[in-house]
Amino acid sequence: MKFDILNRFTGDIQFTAEINCSEDASHLIKVGLAVKWAVTAHANLTDAYLADANLADANLAGANLAGA
């Protein structure tokens, strides 16, 4: 499924992740999966709204999370 991550200041779509989970999964799980996808895709996460993201087991080595 496609999942949008919004800019925390403007509310605009910052990037759209292609994640593998059910539609009824919690928002926190979806955000966590989207961040993992973004790191793999080298997406810019600066100023992304990632509050309460579930990042368990995420390898964020080298990820630029400035302002996230």
All heavy atoms as TSV, in Angstrom:
chain	resi	resn	atom	element	x	y	z
A	1	MET	N	N	0.833	-1.174	0.000
A	1	MET	CA	C	0.000	0.000	0.000
A	1	MET	C	C	0.880	1.241	0.000
A	1	MET	O	O	2.024	1.193	0.429
A	1	MET	CB	C	-0.924	-0.005	1.219
A	1	MET	CG	C	-0.243	0.271	2.554
A	1	MET	SD	S	-1.355	0.378	3.964
A	1	MET	CE	C	-1.996	1.985	3.777
A	2	LYS	N	N	0.352	2.309	-0.508
A	2	LYS	CA	C	1.071	3.583	-0.494
A	2	LYS	C	C	0.710	4.329	0.786
A	2	LYS	O	O	-0.435	4.320	1.222
A	2	LYS	CB	C	0.714	4.412	-1.711
A	2	LYS	CG	C	1.220	3.797	-2.999
A	2	LYS	CD	C	0.973	4.716	-4.167
A	2	LYS	CE	C	1.369	4.063	-5.457
A	2	LYS	NZ	N	2.767	4.028	-5.712
A	3	PHE	N	N	1.725	4.967	1.405
A	3	PHE	CA	C	1.523	5.697	2.650
A	3	PHE	C	C	2.298	6.997	2.581
A	3	PHE	O	O	3.499	7.003	2.316
A	3	PHE	CB	C	1.997	4.847	3.841
A	3	PHE	CG	C	1.717	5.476	5.163
A	3	PHE	CD1	C	0.456	5.414	5.715
A	3	PHE	CD2	C	2.718	6.140	5.847
A	3	PHE	CE1	C	0.189	6.005	6.943
A	3	PHE	CE2	C	2.470	6.727	7.067
A	3	PHE	CZ	C	1.197	6.663	7.613
A	4	ASP	N	N	1.612	8.098	2.803
A	4	ASP	CA	C	2.224	9.421	2.718
A	4	ASP	C	C	2.820	9.853	4.054
A	4	ASP	O	O	2.190	9.690	5.104
A	4	ASP	CB	C	1.193	10.472	2.307
A	4	ASP	CG	C	0.651	10.245	0.913
A	4	ASP	OD1	O	1.398	9.714	0.071
A	4	ASP	OD2	O	-0.509	10.602	0.673
A	5	ILE	N	N	4.019	10.416	3.997
A	5	ILE	CA	C	4.625	11.077	5.150
A	5	ILE	C	C	4.551	12.568	4.871
A	5	ILE	O	O	4.925	13.035	3.791
A	5	ILE	CB	C	6.089	10.638	5.347
A	5	ILE	CG1	C	6.158	9.169	5.732
A	5	ILE	CG2	C	6.779	11.503	6.400
A	5	ILE	CD1	C	5.566	8.825	7.082
A	6	LEU	N	N	4.035	13.296	5.853
A	6	LEU	CA	C	3.804	14.725	5.684
A	6	LEU	C	C	4.922	15.546	6.295
A	6	LEU	O	O	5.575	15.130	7.249
A	6	LEU	CB	C	2.473	15.101	6.343
A	6	LEU	CG	C	1.255	14.301	5.893
A	6	LEU	CD1	C	0.025	14.761	6.660
A	6	LEU	CD2	C	1.050	14.404	4.396
A	7	ASN	N	N	5.098	16.744	5.768
A	7	ASN	CA	C	6.018	17.710	6.342
A	7	ASN	C	C	5.390	18.236	7.629
A	7	ASN	O	O	4.220	18.614	7.645
A	7	ASN	CB	C	6.259	18.853	5.363
A	7	ASN	CG	C	7.255	19.852	5.887
A	7	ASN	OD1	O	6.959	20.626	6.791
A	7	ASN	ND2	N	8.440	19.843	5.314
A	8	ARG	N	N	6.143	18.243	8.717
A	8	ARG	CA	C	5.561	18.616	10.005
A	8	ARG	C	C	5.224	20.085	10.118
A	8	ARG	O	O	4.466	20.487	10.994
A	8	ARG	CB	C	6.471	18.193	11.152
A	8	ARG	CG	C	7.767	18.958	11.236
A	8	ARG	CD	C	8.543	18.471	12.428
A	8	ARG	NE	N	9.845	19.100	12.465
A	8	ARG	CZ	C	10.565	19.195	13.537
A	8	ARG	NH1	N	10.117	18.707	14.674
A	8	ARG	NH2	N	11.736	19.759	13.502
A	9	PHE	N	N	5.761	20.920	9.241
A	9	PHE	CA	C	5.482	22.349	9.294
A	9	PHE	C	C	4.381	22.767	8.322
A	9	PHE	O	O	3.532	23.578	8.650
A	9	PHE	CB	C	6.753	23.157	9.019
A	9	PHE	CG	C	7.827	22.917	10.042
A	9	PHE	CD1	C	8.990	22.262	9.704
A	9	PHE	CD2	C	7.668	23.327	11.358
A	9	PHE	CE1	C	9.977	22.024	10.643
A	9	PHE	CE2	C	8.645	23.098	12.313
A	9	PHE	CZ	C	9.803	22.440	11.946
A	10	THR	N	N	4.415	22.201	7.122
A	10	THR	CA	C	3.476	22.642	6.090
A	10	THR	C	C	2.296	21.694	5.908
A	10	THR	O	O	1.277	22.084	5.352
A	10	THR	CB	C	4.183	22.770	4.732
A	10	THR	OG1	O	4.611	21.468	4.302
A	10	THR	CG2	C	5.380	23.720	4.807
A	11	GLY	N	N	2.463	20.448	6.324
A	11	GLY	CA	C	1.412	19.451	6.108
A	11	GLY	C	C	1.405	18.890	4.700
A	11	GLY	O	O	0.606	18.018	4.378
A	12	ASP	N	N	2.307	19.369	3.846
A	12	ASP	CA	C	2.417	18.855	2.479
A	12	ASP	C	C	2.995	17.445	2.504
A	12	ASP	O	O	3.730	17.068	3.416
A	12	ASP	CB	C	3.330	19.748	1.633
A	12	ASP	CG	C	2.768	21.135	1.412
A	12	ASP	OD1	O	1.537	21.311	1.524
A	12	ASP	OD2	O	3.569	22.054	1.141
A	13	ILE	N	N	2.699	16.670	1.476
A	13	ILE	CA	C	3.282	15.335	1.359
A	13	ILE	C	C	4.773	15.486	1.096
A	13	ILE	O	O	5.179	16.134	0.132
A	13	ILE	CB	C	2.615	14.530	0.235
A	13	ILE	CG1	C	1.139	14.274	0.573
A	13	ILE	CG2	C	3.358	13.213	0.001
A	13	ILE	CD1	C	0.359	13.633	-0.549
A	14	GLN	N	N	5.580	14.891	1.963
A	14	GLN	CA	C	7.028	14.962	1.812
A	14	GLN	C	C	7.531	13.815	0.940
A	14	GLN	O	O	8.388	13.990	0.108
A	14	GLN	CB	C	7.698	14.935	3.172
A	14	GLN	CG	C	9.181	15.129	3.098
A	14	GLN	CD	C	9.722	15.879	4.270
A	14	GLN	OE1	O	9.008	16.606	4.942
A	14	GLN	NE2	N	10.987	15.708	4.524
A	15	PHE	N	N	6.981	12.629	1.172
A	15	PHE	CA	C	7.262	11.489	0.298
A	15	PHE	C	C	6.168	10.451	0.493
A	15	PHE	O	O	5.444	10.471	1.479
A	15	PHE	CB	C	8.657	10.892	0.534
A	15	PHE	CG	C	8.852	10.248	1.880
A	15	PHE	CD1	C	8.547	8.917	2.090
A	15	PHE	CD2	C	9.376	10.968	2.933
A	15	PHE	CE1	C	8.733	8.325	3.322
A	15	PHE	CE2	C	9.580	10.391	4.174
A	15	PHE	CZ	C	9.252	9.065	4.370
A	16	THR	N	N	6.049	9.584	-0.481
A	16	THR	CA	C	5.089	8.492	-0.413
A	16	THR	C	C	5.863	7.188	-0.423
A	16	THR	O	O	6.656	6.943	-1.328
A	16	THR	CB	C	4.110	8.544	-1.607
A	16	THR	OG1	O	3.421	9.791	-1.566
A	16	THR	CG2	C	3.113	7.405	-1.554
A	17	ALA	N	N	5.636	6.387	0.606
A	17	ALA	CA	C	6.333	5.111	0.745
A	17	ALA	C	C	5.430	3.984	0.258
A	17	ALA	O	O	4.217	4.048	0.393
A	17	ALA	CB	C	6.706	4.877	2.198
A	18	GLU	N	N	6.037	2.960	-0.271
A	18	GLU	CA	C	5.333	1.744	-0.651
A	18	GLU	C	C	5.609	0.728	0.453
A	18	GLU	O	O	6.721	0.204	0.552
A	18	GLU	CB	C	5.831	1.240	-1.999
A	18	GLU	CG	C	5.081	0.058	-2.534
A	18	GLU	CD	C	3.628	0.358	-2.884
A	18	GLU	OE1	O	3.360	1.432	-3.447
A	18	GLU	OE2	O	2.771	-0.485	-2.588
A	19	ILE	N	N	4.620	0.507	1.331
A	19	ILE	CA	C	4.819	-0.366	2.479
A	19	ILE	C	C	3.943	-1.610	2.359
A	19	ILE	O	O	2.919	-1.596	1.678
A	19	ILE	CB	C	4.553	0.361	3.812
A	19	ILE	CG1	C	3.114	0.883	3.884
A	19	ILE	CG2	C	5.548	1.490	4.011
A	19	ILE	CD1	C	2.734	1.498	5.214
A	20	ASN	N	N	4.366	-2.662	3.039
A	20	ASN	CA	C	3.645	-3.919	2.997
A	20	ASN	C	C	3.002	-4.165	4.361
A	20	ASN	O	O	3.658	-4.639	5.287
A	20	ASN	CB	C	4.604	-5.058	2.641
A	20	ASN	CG	C	3.891	-6.365	2.443
A	20	ASN	OD1	O	2.668	-6.400	2.295
A	20	ASN	ND2	N	4.642	-7.446	2.439
A	21	CYS	N	N	1.736	-3.783	4.492
A	21	CYS	CA	C	0.983	-4.043	5.718
A	21	CYS	C	C	-0.500	-3.930	5.397
A	21	CYS	O	O	-0.882	-3.440	4.338
A	21	CYS	CB	C	1.375	-3.100	6.841
A	21	CYS	SG	S	0.833	-1.411	6.643
A	22	SER	N	N	-1.313	-4.374	6.334
A	22	SER	CA	C	-2.756	-4.320	6.109
A	22	SER	C	C	-3.275	-2.894	6.291
A	22	SER	O	O	-2.686	-2.096	7.018
A	22	SER	CB	C	-3.481	-5.273	7.054
A	22	SER	OG	O	-3.329	-4.840	8.383
A	23	GLU	N	N	-4.373	-2.607	5.630
A	23	GLU	CA	C	-4.985	-1.282	5.723
A	23	GLU	C	C	-5.368	-0.936	7.154
A	23	GLU	O	O	-5.352	0.220	7.545
A	23	GLU	CB	C	-6.228	-1.217	4.834
A	23	GLU	CG	C	-5.948	-1.270	3.348
A	23	GLU	CD	C	-5.392	0.030	2.797
A	23	GLU	OE1	O	-5.619	1.090	3.403
A	23	GLU	OE2	O	-4.739	-0.032	1.749
A	24	ASP	N	N	-5.710	-1.947	7.953
A	24	ASP	CA	C	-6.167	-1.681	9.310
A	24	ASP	C	C	-5.044	-1.685	10.349
A	24	ASP	O	O	-5.295	-1.588	11.544
A	24	ASP	CB	C	-7.268	-2.656	9.720
A	24	ASP	CG	C	-6.817	-4.106	9.721
A	24	ASP	OD1	O	-5.730	-4.400	9.200
A	24	ASP	OD2	O	-7.574	-4.951	10.236
A	25	ALA	N	N	-3.787	-1.756	9.894
A	25	ALA	CA	C	-2.648	-1.664	10.818
A	25	ALA	C	C	-2.640	-0.284	11.461
A	25	ALA	O	O	-3.137	0.684	10.885
A	25	ALA	CB	C	-1.342	-1.912	10.072
A	26	SER	N	N	-2.061	-0.185	12.643
A	26	SER	CA	C	-2.041	1.105	13.343
A	26	SER	C	C	-1.212	2.130	12.566
A	26	SER	O	O	-0.300	1.777	11.812
A	26	SER	CB	C	-1.484	0.947	14.752
A	26	SER	OG	O	-0.081	0.823	14.727
A	27	HIS	N	N	-1.542	3.375	12.786
A	27	HIS	CA	C	-0.814	4.475	12.148
A	27	HIS	C	C	0.667	4.418	12.529
A	27	HIS	O	O	1.535	4.673	11.691
A	27	HIS	CB	C	-1.421	5.819	12.559
A	27	HIS	CG	C	-0.735	6.991	11.956
A	27	HIS	ND1	N	-0.900	7.343	10.633
A	27	HIS	CD2	C	0.138	7.888	12.478
A	27	HIS	CE1	C	-0.166	8.407	10.377
A	27	HIS	NE2	N	0.474	8.755	11.476
A	28	LEU	N	N	0.963	4.071	13.769
A	28	LEU	CA	C	2.346	4.018	14.233
A	28	LEU	C	C	3.154	2.977	13.475
A	28	LEU	O	O	4.307	3.219	13.115
A	28	LEU	CB	C	2.383	3.713	15.732
A	28	LEU	CG	C	1.598	4.657	16.630
A	28	LEU	CD1	C	1.699	4.218	18.078
A	28	LEU	CD2	C	2.071	6.077	16.460
A	29	ILE	N	N	2.562	1.832	13.219
A	29	ILE	CA	C	3.237	0.783	12.445
A	29	ILE	C	C	3.477	1.276	11.024
A	29	ILE	O	O	4.566	1.100	10.462
A	29	ILE	CB	C	2.414	-0.518	12.428
A	29	ILE	CG1	C	2.271	-1.087	13.834
A	29	ILE	CG2	C	3.008	-1.542	11.465
A	29	ILE	CD1	C	3.570	-1.507	14.478
A	30	LYS	N	N	2.485	1.915	10.430
A	30	LYS	CA	C	2.628	2.421	9.057
A	30	LYS	C	C	3.729	3.464	8.959
A	30	LYS	O	O	4.530	3.447	8.017
A	30	LYS	CB	C	1.299	3.000	8.571
A	30	LYS	CG	C	0.236	1.945	8.354
A	30	LYS	CD	C	-1.079	2.577	7.974
A	30	LYS	CE	C	-2.187	1.547	7.834
A	30	LYS	NZ	N	-3.486	2.170	7.553
A	31	VAL	N	N	3.798	4.372	9.929
A	31	VAL	CA	C	4.858	5.385	9.919
A	31	VAL	C	C	6.218	4.722	10.044
A	31	VAL	O	O	7.162	5.067	9.326
A	31	VAL	CB	C	4.640	6.436	11.030
A	31	VAL	CG1	C	5.848	7.360	11.150
A	31	VAL	CG2	C	3.390	7.248	10.777
A	32	GLY	N	N	6.328	3.767	10.958
A	32	GLY	CA	C	7.597	3.060	11.120
A	32	GLY	C	C	8.038	2.359	9.848
A	32	GLY	O	O	9.207	2.450	9.450
A	33	LEU	N	N	7.126	1.663	9.197
A	33	LEU	CA	C	7.448	0.999	7.929
A	33	LEU	C	C	7.828	2.010	6.848
A	33	LEU	O	O	8.731	1.771	6.047
A	33	LEU	CB	C	6.271	0.140	7.471
A	33	LEU	CG	C	5.987	-1.105	8.306
A	33	LEU	CD1	C	4.667	-1.735	7.885
A	33	LEU	CD2	C	7.130	-2.099	8.208
A	34	ALA	N	N	7.143	3.147	6.836
A	34	ALA	CA	C	7.443	4.183	5.847
A	34	ALA	C	C	8.841	4.760	6.061
A	34	ALA	O	O	9.568	5.021	5.098
A	34	ALA	CB	C	6.394	5.287	5.899
A	35	VAL	N	N	9.233	4.943	7.327
A	35	VAL	CA	C	10.581	5.453	7.611
A	35	VAL	C	C	11.628	4.440	7.183
A	35	VAL	O	O	12.642	4.805	6.574
A	35	VAL	CB	C	10.732	5.822	9.100
A	35	VAL	CG1	C	12.185	6.111	9.454
A	35	VAL	CG2	C	9.855	7.022	9.439
A	36	LYS	N	N	11.394	3.178	7.472
A	36	LYS	CA	C	12.332	2.145	7.033
A	36	LYS	C	C	12.462	2.154	5.507
A	36	LYS	O	O	13.558	2.050	4.959
A	36	LYS	CB	C	11.880	0.774	7.519
A	36	LYS	CG	C	11.993	0.601	9.017
A	36	LYS	CD	C	11.449	-0.748	9.440
A	36	LYS	CE	C	11.425	-0.892	10.941
A	36	LYS	NZ	N	10.884	-2.201	11.356
A	37	TRP	N	N	11.327	2.304	4.816
A	37	TRP	CA	C	11.347	2.382	3.354
A	37	TRP	C	C	12.139	3.602	2.906
A	37	TRP	O	O	12.940	3.536	1.972
A	37	TRP	CB	C	9.912	2.449	2.826
A	37	TRP	CG	C	9.821	2.625	1.352
A	37	TRP	CD1	C	9.736	1.650	0.410
A	37	TRP	CD2	C	9.821	3.864	0.627
A	37	TRP	NE1	N	9.682	2.199	-0.849
A	37	TRP	CE2	C	9.731	3.567	-0.731
A	37	TRP	CE3	C	9.892	5.191	1.014
A	37	TRP	CZ2	C	9.717	4.548	-1.706
A	37	TRP	CZ3	C	9.881	6.165	0.042
A	37	TRP	CH2	C	9.793	5.841	-1.304
A	38	ALA	N	N	11.911	4.736	3.573
A	38	ALA	CA	C	12.588	5.988	3.197
A	38	ALA	C	C	14.093	5.882	3.343
A	38	ALA	O	O	14.842	6.380	2.494
A	38	ALA	CB	C	12.055	7.135	4.057
A	39	VAL	N	N	14.548	5.252	4.415
A	39	VAL	CA	C	15.985	5.092	4.622
A	39	VAL	C	C	16.577	4.250	3.500
A	39	VAL	O	O	17.605	4.597	2.928
A	39	VAL	CB	C	16.276	4.482	6.007
A	39	VAL	CG1	C	17.734	4.072	6.138
A	39	VAL	CG2	C	15.901	5.465	7.107
A	40	THR	N	N	15.898	3.171	3.149
A	40	THR	CA	C	16.361	2.313	2.060
A	40	THR	C	C	16.386	3.062	0.734
A	40	THR	O	O	17.294	2.888	-0.071
A	40	THR	CB	C	15.460	1.069	1.936
A	40	THR	OG1	O	15.489	0.362	3.174
A	40	THR	CG2	C	15.922	0.156	0.819
A	41	ALA	N	N	15.383	3.921	0.525
A	41	ALA	CA	C	15.265	4.667	-0.732
A	41	ALA	C	C	16.045	5.984	-0.717
A	41	ALA	O	O	15.994	6.735	-1.682
A	41	ALA	CB	C	13.788	4.956	-1.007
A	42	HIS	N	N	16.751	6.254	0.391
A	42	HIS	CA	C	17.521	7.495	0.540
A	42	HIS	C	C	16.643	8.731	0.404
A	42	HIS	O	O	17.061	9.747	-0.144
A	42	HIS	CB	C	18.684	7.551	-0.457
A	42	HIS	CG	C	19.608	6.385	-0.346
A	42	HIS	ND1	N	20.471	6.210	0.702
A	42	HIS	CD2	C	19.765	5.300	-1.140
A	42	HIS	CE1	C	21.136	5.084	0.547
A	42	HIS	NE2	N	20.723	4.502	-0.569
A	43	ALA	N	N	15.412	8.630	0.898
A	43	ALA	CA	C	14.496	9.775	0.866
A	43	ALA	C	C	14.941	10.811	1.889
A	43	ALA	O	O	15.562	10.487	2.900
A	43	ALA	CB	C	13.066	9.320	1.165
A	44	ASN	N	N	14.609	12.054	1.631
A	44	ASN	CA	C	14.942	13.147	2.538
A	44	ASN	C	C	13.892	13.210	3.641
A	44	ASN	O	O	12.734	13.513	3.386
A	44	ASN	CB	C	14.988	14.463	1.755
A	44	ASN	CG	C	15.365	15.636	2.621
A	44	ASN	OD1	O	15.494	15.525	3.841
A	44	ASN	ND2	N	15.543	16.780	2.007
A	45	LEU	N	N	14.298	12.941	4.876
A	45	LEU	CA	C	13.383	12.944	6.010
A	45	LEU	C	C	13.436	14.253	6.800
A	45	LEU	O	O	12.799	14.370	7.837
A	45	LEU	CB	C	13.707	11.775	6.941
A	45	LEU	CG	C	13.577	10.389	6.330
A	45	LEU	CD1	C	14.020	9.331	7.327
A	45	LEU	CD2	C	12.161	10.135	5.863
A	46	THR	N	N	14.187	15.226	6.312
A	46	THR	CA	C	14.276	16.503	7.005
A	46	THR	C	C	12.892	17.108	7.135
A	46	THR	O	O	12.169	17.242	6.158
A	46	THR	CB	C	15.207	17.467	6.246
A	46	THR	OG1	O	16.489	16.856	6.121
A	46	THR	CG2	C	15.336	18.794	6.969
A	47	ASP	N	N	12.513	17.453	8.364
A	47	ASP	CA	C	11.230	18.076	8.704
A	47	ASP	C	C	10.026	17.150	8.525
A	47	ASP	O	O	8.887	17.605	8.570
A	47	ASP	CB	C	10.996	19.383	7.927
A	47	ASP	CG	C	12.022	20.445	8.277
A	47	ASP	OD1	O	12.515	20.446	9.424
A	47	ASP	OD2	O	12.332	21.275	7.410
A	48	ALA	N	N	10.242	15.867	8.321
A	48	ALA	CA	C	9.118	14.937	8.218
A	48	ALA	C	C	8.464	14.768	9.585
A	48	ALA	O	O	9.131	14.803	10.616
A	48	ALA	CB	C	9.588	13.581	7.704
A	49	TYR	N	N	7.152	14.592	9.604
A	49	TYR	CA	C	6.417	14.393	10.851
A	49	TYR	C	C	6.445	12.911	11.189
A	49	TYR	O	O	5.756	12.109	10.579
A	49	TYR	CB	C	4.981	14.892	10.708
A	49	TYR	CG	C	4.205	14.772	11.999
A	49	TYR	CD1	C	4.484	15.633	13.050
A	49	TYR	CD2	C	3.236	13.813	12.169
A	49	TYR	CE1	C	3.793	15.533	14.243
A	49	TYR	CE2	C	2.543	13.699	13.365
A	49	TYR	CZ	C	2.831	14.563	14.399
A	49	TYR	OH	O	2.156	14.464	15.581
A	50	LEU	N	N	7.268	12.552	12.180
A	50	LEU	CA	C	7.484	11.151	12.522
A	50	LEU	C	C	7.137	10.857	13.980
A	50	LEU	O	O	7.605	9.863	14.543
A	50	LEU	CB	C	8.953	10.771	12.266
A	50	LEU	CG	C	9.468	11.031	10.852
A	50	LEU	CD1	C	10.947	10.709	10.759
A	50	LEU	CD2	C	8.666	10.235	9.838
A	51	ALA	N	N	6.308	11.678	14.581
A	51	ALA	CA	C	5.961	11.488	15.983
A	51	ALA	C	C	5.401	10.087	16.207
A	51	ALA	O	O	4.570	9.610	15.451
A	51	ALA	CB	C	4.947	12.536	16.420
A	52	ASP	N	N	5.896	9.428	17.241
A	52	ASP	CA	C	5.430	8.101	17.666
A	52	ASP	C	C	5.699	6.997	16.656
A	52	ASP	O	O	5.078	5.936	16.716
A	52	ASP	CB	C	3.935	8.129	18.003
A	52	ASP	CG	C	3.626	9.092	19.129
A	52	ASP	OD1	O	4.420	9.151	20.085
A	52	ASP	OD2	O	2.595	9.780	19.057
A	53	ALA	N	N	6.594	7.208	15.710
A	53	ALA	CA	C	6.899	6.158	14.737
A	53	ALA	C	C	7.486	4.941	15.439
A	53	ALA	O	O	8.306	5.073	16.342
A	53	ALA	CB	C	7.901	6.673	13.696
A	54	ASN	N	N	7.056	3.761	15.042
A	54	ASN	CA	C	7.589	2.517	15.583
A	54	ASN	C	C	8.787	2.126	14.727
A	54	ASN	O	O	8.630	1.645	13.617
A	54	ASN	CB	C	6.519	1.429	15.545
A	54	ASN	CG	C	7.011	0.131	16.120
A	54	ASN	OD1	O	8.200	-0.064	16.326
A	54	ASN	ND2	N	6.096	-0.784	16.379
A	55	LEU	N	N	9.981	2.339	15.264
A	55	LEU	CA	C	11.201	2.086	14.499
A	55	LEU	C	C	11.974	0.884	15.042
A	55	LEU	O	O	13.174	0.767	14.839
A	55	LEU	CB	C	12.083	3.337	14.511
A	55	LEU	CG	C	11.433	4.576	13.903
A	55	LEU	CD1	C	12.339	5.778	14.061
A	55	LEU	CD2	C	11.077	4.350	12.448
A	56	ALA	N	N	11.264	-0.013	15.708
A	56	ALA	CA	C	11.907	-1.212	16.236
A	56	ALA	C	C	12.596	-1.959	15.106
A	56	ALA	O	O	12.038	-2.157	14.037
A	56	ALA	CB	C	10.868	-2.107	16.903
A	57	ASP	N	N	13.840	-2.336	15.337
A	57	ASP	CA	C	14.656	-3.091	14.380
A	57	ASP	C	C	15.029	-2.304	13.127
A	57	ASP	O	O	15.512	-2.878	12.161
A	57	ASP	CB	C	13.970	-4.400	13.965
A	57	ASP	CG	C	13.699	-5.301	15.149
A	57	ASP	OD1	O	14.554	-5.361	16.056
A	57	ASP	OD2	O	12.634	-5.929	15.167
A	58	ALA	N	N	14.796	-1.001	13.119
A	58	ALA	CA	C	15.176	-0.196	11.952
A	58	ALA	C	C	16.673	0.079	11.994
A	58	ALA	O	O	17.211	0.468	13.027
A	58	ALA	CB	C	14.411	1.121	11.942
A	59	ASN	N	N	17.347	-0.109	10.880
A	59	ASN	CA	C	18.754	0.245	10.772
A	59	ASN	C	C	18.818	1.635	10.166
A	59	ASN	O	O	18.640	1.811	8.967
A	59	ASN	CB	C	19.512	-0.760	9.902
A	59	ASN	CG	C	20.965	-0.399	9.760
A	59	ASN	OD1	O	21.431	0.603	10.281
A	59	ASN	ND2	N	21.703	-1.233	9.049
A	60	LEU	N	N	19.050	2.631	11.006
A	60	LEU	CA	C	19.053	4.012	10.551
A	60	LEU	C	C	20.459	4.557	10.416
A	60	LEU	O	O	20.652	5.778	10.345
A	60	LEU	CB	C	18.238	4.874	11.526
A	60	LEU	CG	C	16.788	4.434	11.700
A	60	LEU	CD1	C	16.098	5.298	12.741
A	60	LEU	CD2	C	16.028	4.477	10.391
A	61	ALA	N	N	21.435	3.682	10.341
A	61	ALA	CA	C	22.829	4.107	10.193
A	61	ALA	C	C	22.966	4.946	8.929
A	61	ALA	O	O	22.552	4.554	7.852
A	61	ALA	CB	C	23.741	2.891	10.127
A	62	GLY	N	N	23.493	6.125	9.075
A	62	GLY	CA	C	23.718	7.005	7.944
A	62	GLY	C	C	22.485	7.779	7.495
A	62	GLY	O	O	22.554	8.554	6.560
A	63	ALA	N	N	21.360	7.606	8.164
A	63	ALA	CA	C	20.146	8.313	7.783
A	63	ALA	C	C	20.214	9.761	8.250
A	63	ALA	O	O	20.644	10.042	9.361
A	63	ALA	CB	C	18.917	7.644	8.397
A	64	ASN	N	N	19.797	10.684	7.403
A	64	ASN	CA	C	19.741	12.094	7.779
A	64	ASN	C	C	18.330	12.374	8.293
A	64	ASN	O	O	17.403	12.494	7.526
A	64	ASN	CB	C	20.066	12.984	6.579
A	64	ASN	CG	C	19.992	14.456	6.943
A	64	ASN	OD1	O	19.675	14.824	8.073
A	64	ASN	ND2	N	20.320	15.296	5.988
A	65	LEU	N	N	18.192	12.448	9.607
A	65	LEU	CA	C	16.906	12.690	10.235
A	65	LEU	C	C	16.818	14.095	10.801
A	65	LEU	O	O	16.002	14.358	11.684
A	65	LEU	CB	C	16.657	11.648	11.342
A	65	LEU	CG	C	16.683	10.202	10.897
A	65	LEU	CD1	C	16.559	9.275	12.096
A	65	LEU	CD2	C	15.578	9.919	9.898
A	66	ALA	N	N	17.618	14.992	10.304
A	66	ALA	CA	C	17.634	16.366	10.821
A	66	ALA	C	C	16.240	16.973	10.776
A	66	ALA	O	O	15.587	16.960	9.748
A	66	ALA	CB	C	18.598	17.220	9.999
A	67	GLY	N	N	15.787	17.428	11.911
A	67	GLY	CA	C	14.484	18.084	11.991
A	67	GLY	C	C	13.311	17.132	11.980
A	67	GLY	O	O	12.164	17.574	12.028
A	68	ALA	N	N	13.562	15.837	11.930
A	68	ALA	CA	C	12.448	14.882	11.876
A	68	ALA	C	C	11.762	14.761	13.224
A	68	ALA	O	O	12.333	14.989	14.245
A	68	ALA	CB	C	12.946	13.515	11.417
